[in-house]
Amino acid sequence: MPVVTTPELADRYLMQVGRRLPVTFVRGQGCLVYDDAGNEYLDLVAGIAVNLLGHAHPEVAGAIANQAKTLIHTSNLYFTQPQVELARRLVELSFPSRVFFCNSGAEANEAAIKIARKWGTRNRAGAHEIITTLGSFHGRTLATVTAGGQPKYSDPFKPLPEGFVHVPYNDLDEIKAATSARTVAVMLEPVMGEIGVVPAKPGYLAGVRRWCDDQGLLLILDEVQTGLGRTGRWFAHQHHGITPDVMTLAKGLGGGVPIGACLAAPKADVFEPGDHGSTFGGNPLACAAALSVLNVIERDGLVGHAAEMGEMLNAAIHGLGGKEVRGLGLMQAVEFAEPRAKAFQQACLEARLVVNAVDDHSIRFVPPLIITAEQIDRAQHTMHEVLK
Ligand SMILES: Cc1ncc(COP(=O)(O)O)c(C=O)c1O
């Protein structure tokens, strides 16, 4: 009998929605992952900014196992303790608000879009347009793919929902020029991730906040990738001295267990019974995982650690000969002048280092928050060897 490999089976049975790299991971420990041949890799991608505490963290695994033995799911017809407790913790860490739980970043952003539309109906004579930025990424549902400013993801699926206007990032005047009586909200990532890690310039978010206040618009911040310590603050907007009206979270929240959240300040808290919902959203299993993630981040001081390690990582990738290095905390990227990012990613993989080519030019690094200085040294050494 011929041995059937996982990639062959995957080609046969999985929809081909993305190109997978030729490796099959079977287990992980901290910042290390292992393939089916037993090779060890240093993981600087963390499931695309998801595994904040690395792989197989004992406390997350323990919390999941305990909750699984107690109560996995009840639906949202009833209260559950982990859900209420998680909402309380998120609000205490961020700004006065209430929380809707879902299962992904796209769903969290869908909730934010629906909030903005309902708010516009109530408060701005039916205004419903949301200003977002070119190059942004907000998810893959029809509304969020349209909100995102990357036509390659939305064009094949026309007709798209109307009501989204795209302007260049980091330019407040463009937002001002795009604002009209139809506008209801501005929706931004504090650091654009998927396009190759583009941080908001100093003053940009504060300027947008002021403009939204002046004009009576909602400010929605998509912190799906930047939230929960990733940038060296609990939430990236805290670097800018502002708070949004609506904030979305997902990715790292469950430490790898799917969960998303949409937080709305009292002004934007317009959902009423029947307006929105999710069968799985915020179920006890996902919320217990998320609570354990928050507990460990807090107890182990991982937000400050991420800031410190982020500076080290930034310095390490400066030596890679790129034309630009960008980032905030443990969300960093190097952009090469030549289209060599995919080849670099593949060569790193062969050298047992996991990095993420977001396009032909840029490599993104979003390692677990628990990464150590020694591991960053090891990654730097491997990347220099690869470049030789
Ligand atoms: C900023 C941002 N928003 C939303 C999403 C969508 O999240 P999900 O894939 O969980 O739907 C992503 C995913 O990469 C993201 O980076």
The ligand as an SDF file (V2000), in Angstrom:
LIG
                    3D

 16 16  0  0  0  0  0  0  0  0999 V2000
   -7.3980   43.0880   11.8410 C   0  0  0  0  0  0  0  0  0  0  0  0
   -8.1800   41.8700   11.5080 C   0  0  0  0  0  0  0  0  0  0  0  0
   -9.5170   41.9160   11.5460 N   0  0  0  0  0  0  0  0  0  0  0  0
  -10.2630   40.8390   11.2890 C   0  0  0  0  0  0  0  0  0  0  0  0
   -9.6880   39.6350   10.9400 C   0  0  0  0  0  0  0  0  0  0  0  0
  -10.5630   38.4510   10.6460 C   0  0  0  0  0  0  0  0  0  0  0  0
  -10.4930   37.5390   11.6810 O   0  0  0  0  0  0  0  0  0  0  0  0
  -11.0190   36.0400   11.4710 P   0  0  0  0  0  0  0  0  0  0  0  0
  -10.0930   35.3810   10.4980 O   0  0  0  0  0  0  0  0  0  0  0  0
  -10.9670   35.4390   12.8510 O   0  0  0  0  0  0  0  0  0  0  0  0
  -12.4150   36.1310   10.9500 O   0  0  0  0  0  0  0  0  0  0  0  0
   -8.2970   39.5270   10.8900 C   0  0  0  0  0  0  0  0  0  0  0  0
   -7.6580   38.2530   10.5060 C   0  0  0  0  0  0  0  0  0  0  0  0
   -6.5510   38.2120   10.0460 O   0  0  0  0  0  0  0  0  0  0  0  0
   -7.5230   40.6730   11.1810 C   0  0  0  0  0  0  0  0  0  0  0  0
   -6.1870   40.6350   11.1450 O   0  0  0  0  0  0  0  0  0  0  0  0
  1  2  1  0
  2  3  1  0
  2 15  2  0
  3  4  2  0
  4  5  1  0
  5  6  1  0
  5 12  2  0
  6  7  1  0
  7  8  1  0
  8  9  2  0
  8 10  1  0
  8 11  1  0
 12 13  1  0
 12 15  1  0
 13 14  2  0
 15 16  1  0
M  END
$$$$
